[in-house]
Amino acid sequence: MQSTADLLVDCLEAEGVERVFGVPGEEIEDLLFSLRDSSIRFVPTRHEQGAAFMADVHGRLTGDAGVCLSTLGPGATNLMTGVADAHLDKSPVVAITGQGGRERLHKESHQALDVVDIFEPIVEWNTQIGEPEITPESVRKAFKLAEYEKPGATHLEFPEDVAAEAVDAEPIAIRDPVRRPDPDDESAESAARLLEAAERPIVLAGNGAVRTPASESIRALVDRVGVPVVETYMGKGAISDREPASLMTLDSGPDDEAARAIERADCVVAVGYDIAEHDPEGWNPDLDKTIVHVDYEPAEVYRHYNPDVEIVADVGAALEAIDERLPDGACSLWCNDLHDRLLDSVLEPPAESDPITVRNALPLVRGVMDDADVLVSDVGSHKMAIAQSFPTYEPNTCVISNGLASMGIAVPGALAADLATEANVVAATGDGGFMMNAAELETATRLDCSFTTVVFNDEDYGLISEKQESHRGEHTGTELTNPDLVTFAESFGIEAYRPESWDEIHQAFADAVPSDDPALIEVRLD
């Protein structure tokens, strides 16, 4: 016999979990001590939101569910933003929250909330482990549903009295993942004929194109058939931006040339595309495009996204089925002149007299990163610049939250990326997003992480200012002040830089990004 807390940890070990990110609490005491005596490392974070973001990015980069843990009440509600981010960004996450003993949950009680009910809208599935014997089934179901395409978050509530009870049970064995079926012949044939008949076809690669091996199939289709590709912010890297077929993202180009290209397209093959990423009204305003939907789930019902053909199947297999029904060169890179202009515009390094802006800084960041290195972007005006102007060459090497699009993800996300990969990692953030979870720098140093944090500092919620200025010609309620960020970083033992010219900025990037030591670079924007 063992405690139910021990059994839950055995189940996590059976799922291959190596780390659990979270904040300790009284109601999860048994679980914490069970974790201490296991092969799993519990990583205390400085805030539950940071823990959930770490689990979120771990899941996105590895495909294996990240795990975050909190106590009841405020601990559980603090997890919610990161869990909701995983829900809309389609990242596999299992959240575990403590709860008071069952004997007090029928009445008003200290810190007790109906957490299962609160989490219901932001998870694929959740439940309370109300009896010791259901623990193996509950854990296996949470991981199975979190990791199944399309992935997302699940939640388990673990009352403290259940955790302490004795139980005689074993984890449920993990089987091969459930696979989507191959596409049906009729749908694949219809899609191929629409693509071949189009004068200006284009592939729109979304989150599902980089979350799975589907990017390999997109690249094969593009190489043989010759069709241009434009990506959503979360689809960056589906094909290499060096490829002549790449038009980067929907908003790329000094004058939104990529958006103009998809406006001219007459057939759009949407691969792994979620309308939460980018509103299709922006690229199909007149409802005049032929649309082929290739995804793991049917298309959302929406006036501006009403596909002519839907292939609901394994995305890679669906693309291969379309590919094999088309002759070589069936399409044409009808806007290939645009690729060179786009790539040249985003790789041109700044002149010394150029203003210090995020967009001007990005060629210097890209220049010191290898193709497989990972950039994790926070949310704000800098995210827009990164999405539009940061060339990406491999899947999952530019991590952008654009489902929930929550500020504060960059530092905890970079920590998770550093633990999950062998790559150099850059956290790109504004001062607003940075200060939301800046305390996780302590977690990073405690774990001996070595990523570089680049803080673009304009002492403002800059994106909101930009929106207000465009609407009203002025802005209000957005100005900020900050601590001395260099001193702040150094207080954690982190090397910090405050370069003041383009030469100094370039040198700081070159020194910090390839280094095995953590660093922070404050870039003060003009």
N, C-alpha and C positions, 0 to 999 in steps of 0.2 A: 504493500500500500504506500502511496505517496500523497502529498498535498495536491490539490487541483492547480495551484500555482506552478508546482513542479511539472505537472502534466502539460500545462499550457506551454511552458518553456520547451519541453520535449517535442511538442508539436511544431514550435517555431524552428527548432533545430532540424526536424525532419523536412521542413520547407526550405532548408538551406540558408536561413537567416544568419547573418554574421554580425550585424549591428542593429541596435534599437536606439533611436534618438528620442530624447524626452526630458521631462522635468520631474524629479521625484516628488512623491506626496505620501501622506499618511496612509491613505486607503490602498495604495499599491505596494505597501511594505513587503508583503509576502512575495509578490512577483519580483521585486527588486532583488531580494536575497536569493530567489531561485535563479535569476539571471546571473548573479554573481558566481554561482556554483556551476555555471554552464559554459559552453564554448562560445556563447554569444556575448558580445561586449555591449553593455549599456553605456551610451554616450550622454552624459548630462549636458543639456544645452542651457542657454540663458533665458530662453523664452520658448513656450510651446509652439508659437508660430514658426520660429526658426527650425524647430524639430520637424514640423510637418513639411516645410520647404525642403529640408534635407532629404526626407523620405521621398518627396515628390521628384526631385531631380535624380536621385538614385534610381528610382523606378523608370524614369524616362530614358536614362542612358543605358541601363542594363537590361530592361525588360522584365526584371524580377522585382516583385513588390517591395518597396521600401516600407519600413515599419516605424511608426512613431507612437509614443506612449505619454499619457498624462494621467493625473489624478482626476477626481470628479469636479463638478461645478466650474469654477473659473479656469481650471486647467483644461477641461474639455472644451469650453467655449473658445479658449485661446488657440486651440488646434484648428478651429473651423476654417480660417482663411486659407491655410495651406492645404487642408483637405478639399475645400471647394476648388482651389486652384488645380489640384490633381484631377478633380471631377471634370472640369471643363477643358483642361489641357490633355486629357486622356492619358494620365500617368498612373501606373499601378501602385497603389498605396494601401496598406492595412493600418488603420488607426485603432489603438487599444486605449480605452479610458477606464479608470477605476470608478467605483461607485460605493456608496455606503451600504451597510448591511441591509438585507431584504426586509428585516423586521421594522425598518423605519421609512421605507419608501412609499407606504400608503398614505403618509401624512406629511405636512410641511416639516422640513427637517434641514438642519444646518448644511449649507452648500449643495443640497440635493436638488437636481433638476432632472427632467425627463430627457436625458441626453439622447437616447435612441430616437425619440420623436424629433428632437431638434436636428439631428444629423440626417434624418430621412431624405430631405430634398437634395442633399449634396453627395450622396454615396450610391453605389450600385446596389448595395445590400448592407443591412446591419441587424444586429440582434444583441440581446443580453444573454450572456452565459449564465442562465439562471439555475442550472443544476450541474454538478460536477461531471456527470456522465456524458453530457452533450459537448464537452470541450473539444474532443478530436474532430467531430463533424463540423462544429462551428468554425474552427480554425481552417480546416481543409476547404470549406466552402468559401470563406473569406478570401483566401489566396487564389482559389480557382476562378472566382468571379472577378477579382481585381486584375488578374493577368490575362483573362480571356479577351480576345479582340471583339469590340473595342475595349481597352482596359480603362480602369478608373479606380476610385477609392471605395473601400469597404470599411466597416466599423464593428468592433466588438466591445461591449461593455462588460466589465468584470467586477461584480460586487465583492467587497472585502471578505464577507463571511463565506462565500463560495470558494474564494481563493484558499482559505484555511482548511476547508473540509478534506477529509481523506477520500481517495478514489482509487479504484483498480481498473485502469484502462490504458490503452496504448494509442499512439498516433496512427492516423490512417495513412497508408502507403500512398505516395505520389505516383501517378501514372503519367504516360505521355500526354502532352497538352492536347486539348480538343482542337481539331483542325477544321477550318471552314472547307466546305466542299469545293470542287472545281467548278468553274463557270459552265452554264449550260450552253450548248452549241449554238442555239438560235440567237441568244443574246450576244455572244461573241461575234457571230457572223454579221448581225445587224450593226454592231458597233464598228466593225471593220469597214463595212460598206459606207457608213456615214463618214468615216474618217477619210476614206479613199475619194469620195465624191466632193469633199470640201475643197474650196479654193484657198482658204486661209485657216487651216486647222491649228489648234494650239493645245498643249497639255497644261493643265493647272494642277500642280503638285501640292498637296496639303500635308497636314501633320501625319496622316497614315502612310504617306510615302516614305518617310524617314524613320518611322517608329518600327518598321518591319523590314525584311529584306526586299521589299518592293522596289526600292531604289535601284537595285541591280537590274530588275526587269524594265524599269523606265529607261535606264541608260542603254540597254540592249535595243529597245524599241526605237529610241531616238537615233542611235548609231546606224541602224539598218534602214529605217523607214524615212528618217529625215523630217522631224516635226519639232518646232520650237517649244520650249518649256518655260513657263513662268510659275513662280512659287509663292505660296503664302509666307507670312513671317515664320510660321512654325514648320514650313516645308523646306527651309533653306538647306541646301546640300543634297537635295534629291538627285540633282546632277551637278557636276562641277561647274562653277561659274567660269571656268576657263573654256568650256565647250562652246563652240559657235552656236549651239542650239539654245544656250541659256540666255534668258532675258532677266535674270535675277528675280526680284519680287514684284508683286503687283504695283508697287509704288516707286519702283526704282527709276532713276534717271533725273537729270537736272530739271526737266520739264515733264516729269511723269511719262516718259516715253513708253515704259512697259505697260502702263495703264492704257495708253493710246493704242498699243499693239493688240491688247485683248479686246478693246472696243472694236477694232477692225476685224477680228477673227469671226468666222462664220460657224465654226464648230469647236466646242470646248470639251475636251476629255478631262473630267475632274477626277483625280486619283487621290483617294484618301483624304478628301476635302470635307471639313465640317463648316457649316455656315457660321458657327460661333467664332471662327477664326477671322473671317472677312465677309462682310455682308455682300451677297451676290448682286444686290441692286446696284452696287458700284460698278460692276463689270457687265451686267446684263440689264441695263435700265429700260431698254425698249422691248424686252422679251423676244428678241429676234434671233437668238443663237440656238443652234442645234447643240444639245448637251448630252454627253454620255457620262453617266455616273458609275464609277468603279470604286467599290468600297465594301467593307465588311458588313455594313448595315444598309437598309434602304434609305433613300434620300429623305431628309426632312421635307414636309409639305410647306412650300413657300412659293408665292407667285413668281418671284424672280429666279427660282431654281426648281424648274419642273422638267426633269430630264426626259428626253425622247427614248432613251434606253438606259436601264439600270442593270448593272451586273453586280449582284450581291454574292460575293465569293471571296476566296483568298485573293488578295489584290495582285500579288506577283503572278499567280497562275492565270488570272484574268488577263493581265497584260500580255503574257506569253501567248494566250489563246488568240488575242487580237493580232499580235505580231505575226503569228504563223499563217494568218489568213490574208496577209498583205504582201504584195511584191516588193522587192528592194526599191527604195526610192519612191515609194507610193505617194509620199507627201513632199513638200519642199520647205526649206528654211526661208520662207518668204519674207522674213524680216531679219535676215542674218547680218545685214549692215548695221543693225541696231546694236547687236552684241558688242562689237568692237568699240563703238562709241560709249556704251555703258561701262564696260570694263576699264577703258582708258580714263573715264571721268572719275572712277572711284579709286583708282590706283595712283593717280597723280599726287606726288607728295607736295605739301604746302611750301610756298616760297616764304622766306623769312618775314616779308612784309604782310603776309596774309593774316587775317584775324584768327585768334585762337578759338576755334569752334570744334564741336564733336566731329562733324563731318570732315573737317580738315585734318583732324588727328587720326582718323581711322586708317588711312594708308600706312601710317607709321606703326600702328598696332599690328595690322595685318603683316607688315614686313618683317616683324620679329617673331611671328608665330608660324610653326609648321602646319602643314595641311591638316594633320590629325589633332592639333591642339584645340582646346575647347574654350569658347568664350560664352559666359553666362551673363545675359543682359538683364538689368533691372528694368523697371517700367517708368517711362517719362519721355521727355523730348529726345533724349539720347537713344532710346529704344527705336524711335522712328528712323533716326539716322543710321543706326546699326542695321536695321532691317533692310533699308534701301541701299546702303552704301558699303556694307562690309562683305566682300566676296567670300563665299563659303565653298569648300571643295569636297567635303565629305559629309555624309549624314550625321546628324546629332553632334555637330561640332560648333553650332551656334544656337544656344538654348535661349529661346524667347518665350515668355508666357504671353499668349495672345488669346486665350480663351477667357479666363477670369481676368488676366492682366493685372496681377496684384503687385503693388510696390513692396519692396523689402526682400525680394527673392534672391538677389544677386550674391550677397555674402554667404548665407547658408547654402545656397545652391552651388556656389563654387567650392565650398568645403566638401559637399557630397561628391561633386565631380572629381575633385582631387583624390578622394578615397576610392572612387569607382574606376578610375582610368590611370594609365601610365603617362598621360599627356600633360603638357604644361597647361595651366588653367588661368584664365583672366576673368575677374568679376568686374564688369563694366556697369557703373552706377552713377546716378546723380547724387547730390548731397542730400536731397529729400529722402530717397529710398535707402541710401546708405545708413542714415541715422536711425531708421526704423529698426534695423537688426544689427547695428554696428557692434553690439556686445558679443556677437558670435565670433568676432575676431579672437576673443579669449578662448572660445571652444576650439578654434582652428589652431592656435598655438599650443594648446594642451594636447591636441592630437598630432602635433608636428606636421601640419599641413603646410604646403609651400606655394599657394596660389598668389597671384598679384591682383590687388584691388586698385582699380583706376576710378577715382572719384572726379567726375566732371562737375565742378563747383560753380554755380551761378547764384547761390544764396536765394533760391526761389523755387517754387513748384513750377518749373519753366513751361511744361507742356500746357498747364492750365492757363498760365499767363498768355501763351501764344493763342490759345483758343479764345480767351476773352478779348485779346487785342483784335483778332480777326472778326469777332462779333460786334464789339462795341468801341474799338479804337483806344481802349485803355484796359487796365487790369487792377484787380483789388483782391486782398486777402491771400496773397501768394508769397509775400516776401518772408525770408527766413534769415536767421543768423546761425553761425556754426561755431563750435570750438575750434581751436587750432588743431587741424586734422593731422598734421605731422607729429605734433607732440602727443596727440591722442593715440596714434598708431605706435609711436615709440614707447608709450607707457605699457604696451603689451609685449615689448621686445621685438617689434617689427621694424624693419628698415623702411624709412619713409622719405619721400622726395617731394619737393615743390618747385618744379622747373618753371622758368619764366620766359623762355624763348623756344622757338621750334627746335633749335639745335639741342637745347637742354632736355626738351620733352623727348626727342628721339633717343638721346643717350640714356635717359631714365628707363624708357621702354626696353632698350637693348640690354641694359644691365639687369633689370628686374625680371622680365618675363621668362627667360631661359634659366634663371637661377633656381637652385634647390632651397632657397630661403624665402619665407613670406615677405611680401613688400606691399606698400601702399604708395600710390602716386596721385597727388592732388593736382589736377589740371584746372587752373582758374580760367574760366571762359570770359572772353571779351563781351 
